[in-house]
């Protein structure tokens, strides 16, 4: 079993190393920065299933680090939650296949409500409907899953999480986010205590 664990770790690690690095990251950061920090909009992240859970994690991490963001469930959007969208917002849509029906429907609904809204897609396949419809495309490299069936989102969600971390860190550096500001947003728990301690010097 230990040998198998090492094989899984190696495959997951290699998938992270193979994430394509391109100018799309810089474009995404500039567009999020303009929408949120200049035009006073917010980042709206969305996805279905496991990809949706990654989108939720990305949204909450952005919010904790100075860039207001919310998660919008594609299905709930069709039942009124679409009203959270405002003209200066920006979308981050997550889908491994790039052709998740609910996500594509959400994109159409968003553009019907706010035609000028910018869209960043985080996808496995660059030649997909979601990628083609986006203003900025960030790809995962579409790694094979470590799942023995090749079906369960495992490696794909690992690389999506890492890409989310990259975007958050780049934005923190761009806005020069400090421990003082972190403490204002994270009062409770160990991290709240630690951030206040760092802020006090």
ABEGO torsion letter per residue (X at the ends): XAAAAAAAAAAAAAAAAABBBBAAAAAAAAAAAAAAAAAGBBBBBBEBEAAAAAAAAAAAAAAAAGBBBBBBBAAAAAAGAAAABBAABBBBBBBAAGABAAAAAAAAAAAAABAABBBBBBBABABBAAAAABABBBBAGGBBBABAAGABBBAAAAAAAAAAAAAAAAAAAAAGBBAAAAAAABABEAAAAAAAAAAAX
